[in-house]
Amino acid sequence: MPRISDADRARNEEAIRAAMDRLLRGELPPGGKCDLKTLAAEAGVTRTGFYPKKNRDGTTRPGPYQHLGEEFERRLKAQRDAGEAPDPRTSQIERLNAQVAELKERIAKRDEALAELTAFKTLAVSRLTAQHEEIQRLRQQAAQDDNVRRLPAARSGTAPYGQGFGVVA
């Protein structure tokens, strides 16, 4: 014995189809989405009617409006696959998610470049430090050696000794 009469079920199915058409056209209620919860609320039926039920022996049977819920999901997926979105928030969320993914990728690349530059800077500073220390050591060694003579400073624009290297007059 069914819980609702066939006439009530037919009226409910008609209300569900009308609500389904409205939602898929993008006529969403304030605060509603294009989903089964909003479909049930718009049609005035309980959401549980769109899901399978369990019998007392543990077997499952389809919910009274499950076929309509599946039809709604198929039509909604077909619209999304065609690039049409009845719920503008869904397309906005997808667009924002794509932007977030792109920004995360850009940040990862910048972090990688920054790490490379930091490693290069560390290497360059350590090499400069080693070179400076070597120069200081050589200057100190040159100052201590008695057999090293300093050359006189050259006048600007002239070769230090003679006319120049490799030039025969």
Backbone hydrogen bonds in HBPLUS format (Angstrom, degrees):
<---DONOR---> <-ACCEPTOR-->    atom                        ^
c    i                          cat <-CA-CA->   ^        H-A-AA   ^      H-
h    n   atom  resd res      DA  || num        DHA   H-A  angle D-A-AA Bond
n    s   type  num  typ     dist DA aas  dist angle  dist       angle   num
A0009-ARG N   A0005-SER O   2.92 MM   4  6.22 160.2  1.96 151.0 157.0     1
A0010-ALA N   A0006-ASP O   2.91 MM   4  6.08 155.1  1.97 143.8 150.5     2
A0011-ARG N   A0007-ALA O   2.95 MM   4  6.21 158.7  2.00 146.8 152.4     3
A0012-ASN N   A0008-ASP O   2.83 MM   4  6.07 159.7  1.87 150.4 156.4     4
A0013-GLU N   A0009-ARG O   2.86 MM   4  6.07 158.3  1.90 150.1 156.0     5
A0014-GLU N   A0010-ALA O   2.93 MM   4  6.14 153.9  2.00 146.0 153.2     6
A0015-ALA N   A0011-ARG O   2.89 MM   4  6.16 154.7  1.95 147.6 154.7     7
A0016-ILE N   A0012-ASN O   2.81 MM   4  6.06 151.9  1.88 147.8 156.2     8
A0017-ARG N   A0013-GLU O   2.90 MM   4  6.12 160.9  1.94 148.3 152.9     9
A0018-ALA N   A0014-GLU O   3.00 MM   4  6.21 157.7  2.05 146.0 152.1    10
A0019-ALA N   A0015-ALA O   2.93 MM   4  6.09 160.3  1.97 146.2 151.9    11
A0020-MET N   A0016-ILE O   2.75 MM   4  5.91 151.9  1.83 148.5 157.4    12
A0021-ASP N   A0017-ARG O   2.95 MM   4  6.18 159.8  1.99 147.8 151.9    13
A0022-ARG N   A0018-ALA O   3.07 MM   4  6.35 158.7  2.11 146.2 152.0    14
A0023-LEU N   A0019-ALA O   2.91 MM   4  6.13 168.2  1.93 153.8 156.8    15
A0024-LEU N   A0020-MET O   2.93 MM   4  6.08 162.6  1.96 152.4 157.5    16
A0025-ARG N   A0021-ASP O   3.03 MM   4  6.17 127.7  2.32 137.9 150.5    17
A0025-ARG N   A0022-ARG O   3.15 MM   3  5.16 136.6  2.35  95.7 107.9    18
A0027-GLU N   A0022-ARG O   2.97 MM   5  5.30 153.6  2.04 158.4 149.9    19
A0026-GLY N   A0023-LEU O   2.97 MM   3  5.12 151.2  2.05 102.7 112.1    20
A0028-LEU N   A0026-GLY O   3.01 MM   2  5.63 125.2  2.32 107.4  91.7    21
A0032-GLY N   A0029-PRO O   2.90 MM   3  5.14 161.9  1.94 132.8 133.4    22
A0039-LEU N   A0035-ASP O   2.94 MM   4  6.18 156.9  2.00 149.6 157.3    23
A0040-ALA N   A0036-LEU O   2.87 MM   4  6.02 163.9  1.90 150.8 153.7    24
A0041-ALA N   A0037-LYS O   3.06 MM   4  6.30 161.4  2.09 145.0 150.4    25
A0042-GLU N   A0038-THR O   2.81 MM   4  5.96 162.0  1.84 153.6 158.4    26
A0043-ALA N   A0039-LEU O   2.95 MM   4  6.10 148.8  2.05 146.4 154.8    27
A0044-GLY N   A0040-ALA O   2.90 MM   4  5.94 123.0  2.23 140.4 154.8    28
A0045-VAL N   A0040-ALA O   3.05 MM   5  5.16 156.1  2.11 146.3 148.6    29
A0044-GLY N   A0041-ALA O   3.31 MM   3  5.11 140.4  2.48  91.3 102.3    30
A0049-GLY N   A0046-THR O   3.31 MM   3  5.94 160.8  2.35 112.1 117.1    31
A0050-PHE N   A0047-ARG O   3.06 MM   3  5.85 170.3  2.07 124.2 127.3    32
A0051-TYR N   A0048-THR O   3.21 MM   3  5.51 168.4  2.22 112.8 116.1    33
A0065-TYR N   A0049-GLY O   2.82 MM  16  5.21 154.1  1.89 143.6 143.6    34
A0053-LYS N   A0061-ARG O   2.74 MM   8  5.29 166.7  1.76 167.8 170.7    35
A0061-ARG N   A0053-LYS O   2.80 MM   8  5.29 155.9  1.86 145.9 152.2    36
A0055-ASN N   A0059-THR O   2.67 MM   4  5.35 171.6  1.68 166.3 169.3    37
A0058-GLY N   A0055-ASN O   3.03 MM   3  5.32 163.5  2.06 112.0 116.1    38
A0066-GLN N   A0063-GLY O   3.25 MM   3  4.91 170.5  2.26 102.9 105.3    39
A0068-LEU N   A0065-TYR O   3.05 MM   3  5.29 126.6  2.34 101.7 115.4    40
A0069-GLY N   A0065-TYR O   3.04 MM   4  6.41 151.0  2.13 150.2 159.1    41
A0070-GLU N   A0066-GLN O   2.92 MM   4  6.19 157.8  1.96 154.5 159.9    42
A0071-GLU N   A0067-HIS O   3.00 MM   4  6.15 151.2  2.09 135.7 143.8    43
A0072-PHE N   A0068-LEU O   2.86 MM   4  6.05 156.7  1.91 144.9 151.2    44
A0073-GLU N   A0069-GLY O   2.98 MM   4  6.24 161.1  2.02 147.2 151.8    45
A0074-ARG N   A0070-GLU O   2.91 MM   4  6.14 156.8  1.97 148.1 154.5    46
A0075-ARG N   A0071-GLU O   2.91 MM   4  6.13 167.6  1.92 155.1 158.1    47
A0076-LEU N   A0072-PHE O   2.89 MM   4  6.02 158.6  1.93 150.5 157.1    48
A0077-LYS N   A0073-GLU O   2.91 MM   4  6.04 157.9  1.96 145.7 151.6    49
A0078-ALA N   A0074-ARG O   2.88 MM   4  6.11 155.8  1.94 148.2 155.3    50
A0079-GLN N   A0075-ARG O   2.98 MM   4  6.23 154.1  2.05 145.3 151.8    51
A0080-ARG N   A0076-LEU O   2.99 MM   4  6.27 159.9  2.03 148.0 153.6    52
A0081-ASP N   A0077-LYS O   2.82 MM   4  6.01 159.4  1.86 152.0 157.9    53
A0082-ALA N   A0078-ALA O   3.00 MM   4  6.15 139.9  2.17 138.3 148.7    54
A0082-ALA N   A0079-GLN O   3.17 MM   3  5.06 124.3  2.50  91.4 105.6    55
A0084-GLU N   A0079-GLN O   2.83 MM   5  5.06 146.1  1.94 163.1 152.7    56
A0083-GLY N   A0080-ARG O   3.00 MM   3  5.05 156.0  2.06 102.9 110.1    57
A0090-THR N   A0087-ASP O   2.97 MM   3  5.49 133.1  2.19 112.6 123.9    58
A0092-GLN N   A0088-PRO O   3.00 MM   4  6.18 153.9  2.07 143.8 151.9    59
A0093-ILE N   A0089-ARG O   2.74 MM   4  5.93 155.8  1.80 149.5 156.0    60
A0094-GLU N   A0090-THR O   2.90 MM   4  6.17 161.2  1.94 151.4 156.3    61
A0095-ARG N   A0091-SER O   2.90 MM   4  6.06 158.0  1.95 145.2 151.4    62
A0096-LEU N   A0092-GLN O   2.85 MM   4  6.05 162.0  1.88 150.3 155.3    63
A0097-ASN N   A0093-ILE O   2.80 MM   4  5.98 154.1  1.87 148.8 156.4    64
A0098-ALA N   A0094-GLU O   2.99 MM   4  6.21 152.3  2.07 144.0 151.1    65
A0099-GLN N   A0095-ARG O   2.98 MM   4  6.30 153.3  2.05 145.3 153.0    66
A0100-VAL N   A0096-LEU O   2.84 MM   4  6.08 158.0  1.89 149.6 155.7    67
A0101-ALA N   A0097-ASN O   2.96 MM   4  6.19 158.8  2.00 146.2 151.6    68
A0102-GLU N   A0098-ALA O   2.98 MM   4  6.23 158.3  2.03 147.7 153.5    69
A0103-LEU N   A0099-GLN O   2.85 MM   4  6.07 162.7  1.87 154.3 159.1    70
A0104-LYS N   A0100-VAL O   2.85 MM   4  6.04 156.4  1.91 150.9 157.5    71
A0105-GLU N   A0101-ALA O   3.03 MM   4  6.24 152.6  2.11 143.5 150.7    72
A0106-ARG N   A0102-GLU O   2.91 MM   4  6.23 157.6  1.96 149.6 155.9    73
A0107-ILE N   A0103-LEU O   2.86 MM   4  6.06 158.5  1.90 150.2 155.9    74
A0108-ALA N   A0104-LYS O   2.94 MM   4  6.12 155.3  2.00 143.9 150.7    75
A0109-LYS N   A0105-GLU O   2.98 MM   4  6.28 157.1  2.03 148.9 154.7    76
A0110-ARG N   A0106-ARG O   2.92 MM   4  6.16 157.6  1.97 148.1 154.7    77
A0111-ASP N   A0107-ILE O   2.78 MM   4  5.97 156.7  1.83 151.0 157.6    78
A0112-GLU N   A0108-ALA O   2.98 MM   4  6.17 152.9  2.05 143.1 150.4    79
A0113-ALA N   A0109-LYS O   2.91 MM   4  6.19 160.2  1.95 148.8 154.1    80
A0114-LEU N   A0110-ARG O   2.79 MM   4  5.95 158.3  1.83 149.2 155.7    81
A0115-ALA N   A0111-ASP O   2.93 MM   4  6.12 152.5  2.01 143.4 150.5    82
A0116-GLU N   A0112-GLU O   3.00 MM   4  6.30 155.1  2.06 147.3 154.0    83
A0117-LEU N   A0113-ALA O   2.89 MM   4  6.16 161.4  1.92 152.1 157.1    84
A0118-THR N   A0114-LEU O   2.87 MM   4  6.03 154.4  1.93 146.9 154.2    85
A0119-ALA N   A0115-ALA O   2.96 MM   4  6.16 157.5  2.02 145.3 151.2    86
A0120-PHE N   A0116-GLU O   2.90 MM   4  6.15 156.6  1.96 148.0 154.9    87
A0121-LYS N   A0117-LEU O   2.85 MM   4  6.04 159.9  1.89 148.3 153.7    88
A0122-THR N   A0118-THR O   2.97 MM   4  6.16 162.7  2.00 149.2 153.6    89
A0123-LEU N   A0119-ALA O   2.98 MM   4  6.19 160.3  2.02 148.2 153.5    90
A0124-ALA N   A0120-PHE O   2.82 MM   4  6.04 163.1  1.85 154.1 158.9    91
A0125-VAL N   A0121-LYS O   2.86 MM   4  6.02 166.6  1.88 155.8 159.1    92
A0126-SER N   A0122-THR O   3.00 MM   4  6.13 157.7  2.05 144.5 151.0    93
A0127-ARG N   A0123-LEU O   2.95 MM   4  6.16 153.6  2.02 148.1 155.5    94
A0128-LEU N   A0124-ALA O   2.87 MM   4  6.10 162.5  1.90 151.8 156.8    95
A0129-THR N   A0125-VAL O   2.89 MM   4  6.04 156.9  1.95 147.0 153.5    96
A0130-ALA N   A0126-SER O   2.97 MM   4  6.16 156.8  2.03 142.5 148.7    97
A0131-GLN N   A0127-ARG O   2.85 MM   4  6.11 160.2  1.89 152.5 158.1    98
A0132-HIS N   A0128-LEU O   2.85 MM   4  6.03 161.2  1.88 150.0 155.3    99
A0133-GLU N   A0129-THR O   2.92 MM   4  6.13 162.1  1.95 149.9 154.7   100
A0134-GLU N   A0130-ALA O   2.93 MM   4  6.15 151.6  2.01 144.7 152.8   101
A0135-ILE N   A0131-GLN O   2.89 MM   4  6.17 157.8  1.94 152.6 158.3   102
A0136-GLN N   A0132-HIS O   2.90 MM   4  6.16 163.8  1.92 153.4 157.8   103
A0137-ARG N   A0133-GLU O   2.91 MM   4  6.09 154.1  1.98 144.2 151.5   104
A0138-LEU N   A0134-GLU O   2.89 MM   4  6.12 159.9  1.93 150.0 155.3   105
A0139-ARG N   A0135-ILE O   2.89 MM   4  6.11 158.2  1.94 152.6 158.5   106
A0140-GLN N   A0136-GLN O   2.96 MM   4  6.11 158.3  2.00 145.1 151.3   107
A0141-GLN N   A0137-ARG O   2.86 MM   4  6.04 154.0  1.92 146.0 153.8   108
A0142-ALA N   A0138-LEU O   2.81 MM   4  5.99 154.7  1.88 145.8 152.8   109
A0143-ALA N   A0139-ARG O   2.96 MM   4  6.14 148.7  2.06 143.9 151.9   110
A0144-GLN N   A0140-GLN O   3.17 MM   4  6.35 136.9  2.36 138.5 149.0   111
A0144-GLN N   A0141-GLN O   3.23 MM   3  5.19 130.5  2.49  93.6 106.4   112
A0145-ASP N   A0141-GLN O   3.10 MM   4  6.28 140.7  2.26 146.1 155.8   113
A0158-THR N   A0155-ARG O   3.31 MM   3  5.86 159.0  2.35 137.2 135.3   114
